[in-house]
């Protein structure tokens, strides 16, 4: 169940930040991203993830509901 939190609160925002940054670069005529640009985009996400308390774990019988909610999120 910890994986849903990891995907929802860490990886999904990182992918969104990457795509937003890449779209902006492409719109300006470039597609190259530097490590510094990615670090700047990822740092707030990483900081927020590390500082957030872990949510309580749902009962085992609700595991499928958690996965469905995760997959249905924007």
N, CA, C and O atoms as a printed pandas DataFrame, in Angstrom:
     atom_number atom_name residue_name chain_id  residue_number  x_coord  y_coord  z_coord
0              1         N          UNK        A               1    0.816   -1.196    0.000
1              2        CA          UNK        A               1    0.000    0.000    0.000
2              3         C          UNK        A               1    0.861    1.262    0.000
3              4         O          UNK        A               1    0.395    2.335   -0.383
4              5         N          UNK        A               2    2.097    1.134    0.423
5              6        CA          UNK        A               2    2.976    2.300    0.403
6              7         C          UNK        A               2    3.262    2.763   -1.017
7              8         O          UNK        A               2    3.578    3.932   -1.237
8              9         N          UNK        A               3    3.154    1.862   -1.974
9             10        CA          UNK        A               3    3.458    2.236   -3.357
10            11         C          UNK        A               3    2.472    3.242   -3.916
11            12         O          UNK        A               3    2.860    4.082   -4.728
12            13         N          UNK        A               4    1.211    3.189   -3.511
13            14        CA          UNK        A               4    0.255    4.166   -4.030
14            15         C          UNK        A               4    0.640    5.572   -3.609
15            16         O          UNK        A               4    0.513    6.509   -4.398
16            17         N          UNK        A               5    1.110    5.735   -2.371
17            18        CA          UNK        A               5    1.556    7.048   -1.903
18            19         C          UNK        A               5    2.797    7.484   -2.675
19            20         O          UNK        A               5    2.910    8.645   -3.068
20            21         N          UNK        A               6    3.710    6.573   -2.890
21            22        CA          UNK        A               6    4.933    6.887   -3.625
22            23         C          UNK        A               6    4.625    7.325   -5.054
23            24         O          UNK        A               6    5.180    8.311   -5.539
24            25         N          UNK        A               7    3.751    6.599   -5.718
25            26        CA          UNK        A               7    3.396    6.956   -7.096
26            27         C          UNK        A               7    2.609    8.258   -7.128
27            28         O          UNK        A               7    2.924    9.157   -7.907
28            29         N          UNK        A               8    1.580    8.362   -6.281
29            30        CA          UNK        A               8    0.695    9.531   -6.299
30            31         C          UNK        A               8    1.411   10.811   -5.889
31            32         O          UNK        A               8    1.242   11.846   -6.533
32            33         N          UNK        A               9    2.205   10.756   -4.828
33            34        CA          UNK        A               9    2.764   11.982   -4.251
34            35         C          UNK        A               9    4.205   12.271   -4.644
35            36         O          UNK        A               9    4.709   13.362   -4.375
36            37         N          UNK        A              10    4.882   11.307   -5.278
37            38        CA          UNK        A              10    6.276   11.523   -5.657
38            39         C          UNK        A              10    6.471   11.394   -7.166
39            40         O          UNK        A              10    6.864   12.357   -7.825
40            41         N          UNK        A              11    6.201   10.225   -7.708
41            42        CA          UNK        A              11    6.501   10.011   -9.122
42            43         C          UNK        A              11    5.548   10.738  -10.062
43            44         O          UNK        A              11    5.998   11.319  -11.049
44            45         N          UNK        A              12    4.255   10.724   -9.790
45            46        CA          UNK        A              12    3.312   11.415  -10.676
46            47         C          UNK        A              12    3.629   12.908  -10.765
47            48         O          UNK        A              12    3.656   13.444  -11.873
48            49         N          UNK        A              13    3.872   13.609   -9.644
49            50        CA          UNK        A              13    4.245   15.025   -9.760
50            51         C          UNK        A              13    5.573   15.246  -10.490
51            52         O          UNK        A              13    5.735   16.243  -11.194
52            53         N          UNK        A              14    6.516   14.326  -10.326
53            54        CA          UNK        A              14    7.793   14.456  -11.046
54            55         C          UNK        A              14    7.585   14.318  -12.551
55            56         O          UNK        A              14    8.170   15.071  -13.330
56            57         N          UNK        A              15    6.763   13.367  -12.961
57            58        CA          UNK        A              15    6.478   13.193  -14.391
58            59         C          UNK        A              15    5.767   14.432  -14.929
59            60         O          UNK        A              15    6.093   14.914  -16.014
60            61         N          UNK        A              16    4.798   14.949  -14.173
61            62        CA          UNK        A              16    4.092   16.162  -14.608
62            63         C          UNK        A              16    5.053   17.342  -14.734
63            64         O          UNK        A              16    4.974   18.104  -15.698
64            65         N          UNK        A              17    5.952   17.499  -13.773
65            66        CA          UNK        A              17    6.936   18.590  -13.836
66            67         C          UNK        A              17    7.860   18.421  -15.035
67            68         O          UNK        A              17    8.174   19.394  -15.721
68            69         N          UNK        A              18    8.291   17.203  -15.285
69            70        CA          UNK        A              18    9.159   16.925  -16.434
70            71         C          UNK        A              18    8.454   17.287  -17.736
71            72         O          UNK        A              18    9.028   17.957  -18.595
72            73         N          UNK        A              19    7.209   16.843  -17.879
73            74        CA          UNK        A              19    6.470   17.126  -19.117
74            75         C          UNK        A              19    6.210   18.617  -19.276
75            76         O          UNK        A              19    6.312   19.138  -20.387
76            77         N          UNK        A              20    5.876   19.318  -18.195
77            78        CA          UNK        A              20    5.673   20.767  -18.274
78            79         C          UNK        A              20    6.947   21.475  -18.698
79            80         O          UNK        A              20    6.919   22.366  -19.547
80            81         N          UNK        A              21    8.059   21.079  -18.107
81            82        CA          UNK        A              21    9.345   21.681  -18.455
82            83         C          UNK        A              21    9.700   21.392  -19.912
83            84         O          UNK        A              21   10.153   22.281  -20.634
84            85         N          UNK        A              22    9.497   20.163  -20.336
85            86        CA          UNK        A              22    9.804   19.790  -21.713
86            87         C          UNK        A              22    8.893   20.521  -22.705
87            88         O          UNK        A              22    9.356   20.971  -23.753
88            89         N          UNK        A              23    7.619   20.639  -22.384
89            90        CA          UNK        A              23    6.704   21.392  -23.272
90            91         C          UNK        A              23    7.157   22.838  -23.428
91            92         O          UNK        A              23    7.129   23.390  -24.528
92            93         N          UNK        A              24    7.570   23.441  -22.331
93            94        CA          UNK        A              24    8.064   24.816  -22.392
94            95         C          UNK        A              24    9.320   24.936  -23.232
95            96         O          UNK        A              24    9.477   25.890  -23.995
96            97         N          UNK        A              25   10.218   23.966  -23.092
97            98        CA          UNK        A              25   11.440   23.988  -23.890
98            99         C          UNK        A              25   11.128   23.828  -25.374
99           100         O          UNK        A              25   11.681   24.545  -26.207
100          101         N          UNK        A              26   10.253   22.898  -25.701
101          102        CA          UNK        A              26    9.899   22.667  -27.098
102          103         C          UNK        A              26    9.222   23.899  -27.686
103          104         O          UNK        A              26    9.477   24.264  -28.833
104          105         N          UNK        A              27    8.354   24.542  -26.897
105          106        CA          UNK        A              27    7.679   25.765  -27.368
106          107         C          UNK        A              27    8.674   26.873  -27.665
107          108         O          UNK        A              27    8.428   27.718  -28.525
108          109         N          UNK        A              28    9.802   26.875  -26.956
109          110        CA          UNK        A              28   10.818   27.900  -27.190
110          111         C          UNK        A              28   11.850   27.474  -28.233
111          112         O          UNK        A              28   12.806   28.200  -28.504
112          113         N          UNK        A              29   11.647   26.287  -28.818
113          114        CA          UNK        A              29   12.526   25.842  -29.889
114          115         C          UNK        A              29   13.657   24.932  -29.456
115          116         O          UNK        A              29   14.565   24.662  -30.242
116          117         N          UNK        A              30   13.622   24.460  -28.240
117          118        CA          UNK        A              30   14.673   23.587  -27.738
118          119         C          UNK        A              30   14.034   22.364  -27.084
119          120         O          UNK        A              30   12.907   22.428  -26.594
120          121         N          UNK        A              31   14.757   21.266  -27.083
121          122        CA          UNK        A              31   14.249   20.082  -26.383
122          123         C          UNK        A              31   15.274   19.531  -25.392
123          124         O          UNK        A              31   15.039   18.492  -24.775
124          125         N          UNK        A              32   16.384   20.204  -25.237
125          126        CA          UNK        A              32   17.425   19.746  -24.330
126          127         C          UNK        A              32   17.134   20.236  -22.914
127          128         O          UNK        A              32   16.863   21.417  -22.692
128          129         N          UNK        A              33   17.194   19.319  -21.978
129          130        CA          UNK        A              33   17.014   19.657  -20.568
130          131         C          UNK        A              33   18.331   19.415  -19.838
131          132         O          UNK        A              33   19.022   18.426  -20.085
132          133         N          UNK        A              34   18.661   20.322  -18.950
133          134        CA          UNK        A              34   19.875   20.145  -18.158
134          135         C          UNK        A              34   19.517   19.542  -16.796
135          136         O          UNK        A              34   18.369   19.594  -16.355
136          137         N          UNK        A              35   20.516   18.980  -16.155
137          138        CA          UNK        A              35   20.310   18.448  -14.808
138          139         C          UNK        A              35   19.852   19.547  -13.861
139          140         O          UNK        A              35   19.012   19.310  -12.994
140          141         N          UNK        A              36   20.398   20.745  -14.021
141          142        CA          UNK        A              36   20.039   21.860  -13.146
142          143         C          UNK        A              36   18.559   22.229  -13.302
143          144         O          UNK        A              36   17.887   22.526  -12.313
144          145         N          UNK        A              37   18.057   22.210  -14.524
145          146        CA          UNK        A              37   16.638   22.504  -14.748
146          147         C          UNK        A              37   15.754   21.450  -14.086
147          148         O          UNK        A              37   14.754   21.774  -13.446
148          149         N          UNK        A              38   16.136   20.198  -14.251
149          150        CA          UNK        A              38   15.364   19.118  -13.642
150          151         C          UNK        A              38   15.452   19.176  -12.121
151          152         O          UNK        A              38   14.453   18.973  -11.432
152          153         N          UNK        A              39   16.644   19.451  -11.596
153          154        CA          UNK        A              39   16.800   19.571  -10.148
154          155         C          UNK        A              39   15.895   20.668   -9.591
155          156         O          UNK        A              39   15.269   20.500   -8.545
156          157         N          UNK        A              40   15.836   21.782  -10.301
157          158        CA          UNK        A              40   14.989   22.893   -9.863
158          159         C          UNK        A              40   13.514   22.533   -9.867
159          160         O          UNK        A              40   12.760   22.971   -8.999
160          161         N          UNK        A              41   13.106   21.743  -10.833
161          162        CA          UNK        A              41   11.705   21.327  -10.923
162          163         C          UNK        A              41   11.380   20.233   -9.908
163          164         O          UNK        A              41   10.273   20.194   -9.371
164          165         N          UNK        A              42   12.326   19.357   -9.647
165          166        CA          UNK        A              42   12.083   18.211   -8.768
166          167         C          UNK        A              42   12.257   18.527   -7.287
167          168         O          UNK        A              42   11.616   17.893   -6.449
168          169         N          UNK        A              43   13.105   19.486   -6.946
169          170        CA          UNK        A              43   13.418   19.756   -5.545
170          171         C          UNK        A              43   12.184   20.043   -4.688
171          172         O          UNK        A              43   12.072   19.476   -3.601
172          173         N          UNK        A              44   11.244   20.903   -5.127
173          174        CA          UNK        A              44   10.065   21.150   -4.291
174          175         C          UNK        A              44    9.198   19.902   -4.102
175          176         O          UNK        A              44    8.602   19.708   -3.042
176          177         N          UNK        A              45    9.133   19.067   -5.125
177          178        CA          UNK        A              45    8.355   17.831   -5.040
178          179         C          UNK        A              45    9.000   16.891   -4.024
179          180         O          UNK        A              45    8.314   16.321   -3.176
180          181         N          UNK        A              46   10.294   16.736   -4.113
181          182        CA          UNK        A              46   11.015   15.860   -3.189
182          183         C          UNK        A              46   10.898   16.367   -1.757
183          184         O          UNK        A              46   10.685   15.584   -0.832
184          185         N          UNK        A              47   11.038   17.684   -1.576
185          186        CA          UNK        A              47   10.957   18.265   -0.241
186          187         C          UNK        A              47    9.565   18.050    0.360
187          188         O          UNK        A              47    9.438   17.658    1.520
188          189         N          UNK        A              48    8.524   18.309   -0.439
189          190        CA          UNK        A              48    7.157   18.124    0.050
190          191         C          UNK        A              48    6.886   16.667    0.399
191          192         O          UNK        A              48    6.229   16.379    1.399
192          193         N          UNK        A              49    7.385   15.753   -0.416
193          194        CA          UNK        A              49    7.176   14.333   -0.159
194          195         C          UNK        A              49    7.859   13.907    1.138
195          196         O          UNK        A              49    7.278   13.174    1.938
196          197         N          UNK        A              50    9.070   14.360    1.340
197          198        CA          UNK        A              50    9.816   13.966    2.530
198          199         C          UNK        A              50    9.234   14.573    3.812
199          200         O          UNK        A              50    9.338   13.977    4.884
200          201         N          UNK        A              51    8.625   15.751    3.703
201          202        CA          UNK        A              51    8.089   16.422    4.881
202          203         C          UNK        A              51    6.671   15.994    5.234
203          204         O          UNK        A              51    6.231   16.189    6.367
204          205         N          UNK        A              52    5.951   15.415    4.279
205          206        CA          UNK        A              52    4.553   15.035    4.510
206          207         C          UNK        A              52    4.470   13.792    5.387
207          208         O          UNK        A              52    5.227   12.839    5.203
208          209         N          UNK        A              53    3.546   13.810    6.338
209          210        CA          UNK        A              53    3.367   12.590    7.136
210          211         C          UNK        A              53    2.748   11.497    6.273
211          212         O          UNK        A              53    1.993   11.772    5.341
212          213         N          UNK        A              54    3.078   10.271    6.597
213          214        CA          UNK        A              54    2.495    9.151    5.865
214          215         C          UNK        A              54    1.031    9.007    6.250
215          216         O          UNK        A              54    0.689    9.079    7.430
216          217         N          UNK        A              55    0.165    8.804    5.264
217          218        CA          UNK        A              55   -1.248    8.614    5.585
218          219         C          UNK        A              55   -1.456    7.251    6.243
219          220         O          UNK        A              55   -0.646    6.342    6.065
220          221         N          UNK        A              56   -2.545    7.112    7.003
221          222        CA          UNK        A              56   -2.814    5.796    7.598
222          223         C          UNK        A              56   -3.087    4.767    6.505
223          224         O          UNK        A              56   -3.639    5.092    5.454
224          225         N          UNK        A              57   -2.702    3.557    6.760
225          226        CA          UNK        A              57   -2.904    2.477    5.796
226          227         C          UNK        A              57   -4.365    2.024    5.827
227          228         O          UNK        A              57   -4.940    1.864    6.904
228          229         N          UNK        A              58   -4.968    1.817    4.655
229          230        CA          UNK        A              58   -6.357    1.339    4.637
230          231         C          UNK        A              58   -6.405   -0.135    5.016
231          232         O          UNK        A              58   -5.403   -0.844    4.923
232          233         N          UNK        A              59   -7.572   -0.586    5.441
233          234        CA          UNK        A              59   -7.719   -2.020    5.695
234          235         C          UNK        A              59   -7.413   -2.812    4.424
235          236         O          UNK        A              59   -7.608   -2.317    3.314
236          237         N          UNK        A              60   -6.942   -4.023    4.593
237          238        CA          UNK        A              60   -6.524   -4.850    3.450
238          239         C          UNK        A              60   -7.627   -5.009    2.415
239          240         O          UNK        A              60   -7.344   -5.065    1.218
240          241         N          UNK        A              61   -8.870   -5.081    2.851
241          242        CA          UNK        A              61   -9.957   -5.304    1.888
242          243         C          UNK        A              61  -10.204   -4.088    1.002
243          244         O          UNK        A              61  -10.908   -4.191   -0.002
244          245         N          UNK        A              62   -9.638   -2.946    1.358
245          246        CA          UNK        A              62   -9.813   -1.747    0.535
246          247         C          UNK        A              62   -8.656   -1.525   -0.437
247          248         O          UNK        A              62   -8.602   -0.488   -1.098
248          249         N          UNK        A              63   -7.754   -2.454   -0.533
249          250        CA          UNK        A              63   -6.582   -2.289   -1.391
250          251         C          UNK        A              63   -6.973   -2.041   -2.836
251          252         O          UNK        A              63   -6.370   -1.192   -3.493
252          253         N          UNK        A              64   -7.955   -2.747   -3.345
253          254        CA          UNK        A              64   -8.382   -2.545   -4.734
254          255         C          UNK        A              64   -8.974   -1.160   -4.930
255          256         O          UNK        A              64   -8.782   -0.562   -5.989
256          257         N          UNK        A              65   -9.684   -0.634   -3.948
257          258        CA          UNK        A              65  -10.228    0.716   -4.064
258          259         C          UNK        A              65   -9.112    1.757   -4.159
259          260         O          UNK        A              65   -9.216    2.719   -4.919
260          261         N          UNK        A              66   -8.051    1.558   -3.385
261          262        CA          UNK        A              66   -6.914    2.480   -3.424
262          263         C          UNK        A              66   -6.273    2.463   -4.810
263          264         O          UNK        A              66   -5.949    3.518   -5.356
264          265         N          UNK        A              67   -6.090    1.280   -5.376
265          266        CA          UNK        A              67   -5.488    1.162   -6.705
266          267         C          UNK        A              67   -6.398    1.791   -7.751
267          268         O          UNK        A              67   -5.920    2.491   -8.644
268          269         N          UNK        A              68   -7.695    1.552   -7.655
269          270        CA          UNK        A              68   -8.634    2.166   -8.620
270          271         C          UNK        A              68   -8.589    3.694   -8.531
271          272         O          UNK        A              68   -8.584    4.377   -9.555
272          273         N          UNK        A              69   -8.557    4.227   -7.310
273          274        CA          UNK        A              69   -8.476    5.678   -7.143
274          275         C          UNK        A              69   -7.190    6.236   -7.732
275          276         O          UNK        A              69   -7.197    7.289   -8.370
276          277         N          UNK        A              70   -6.097    5.535   -7.519
277          278        CA          UNK        A              70   -4.807    5.975   -8.041
278          279         C          UNK        A              70   -4.828    6.004   -9.571
279          280         O          UNK        A              70   -4.356    6.962  -10.183
280          281         N          UNK        A              71   -5.370    4.961  -10.177
281          282        CA          UNK        A              71   -5.413    4.891  -11.636
282          283         C          UNK        A              71   -6.391    5.894  -12.239
283          284         O          UNK        A              71   -6.213    6.331  -13.376
284          285         N          UNK        A              72   -7.414    6.256  -11.488
285          286        CA          UNK        A              72   -8.422    7.190  -12.008
286          287         C          UNK        A              72   -8.007    8.648  -11.842
287          288         O          UNK        A              72   -8.615    9.525  -12.455
288          289         N          UNK        A              73   -6.997    8.928  -11.038
289          290        CA          UNK        A              73   -6.567   10.321  -10.782
290          291         C          UNK        A              73   -6.022   10.941  -12.053
291          292         O          UNK        A              73   -5.492   10.261  -12.932
292          293         N          UNK        A              74   -6.169   12.250  -12.119
293          294        CA          UNK        A              74   -5.684   12.992  -13.297
294          295         C          UNK        A              74   -4.198   12.968  -13.365
295          296         O          UNK        A              74   -3.613   13.538  -14.286
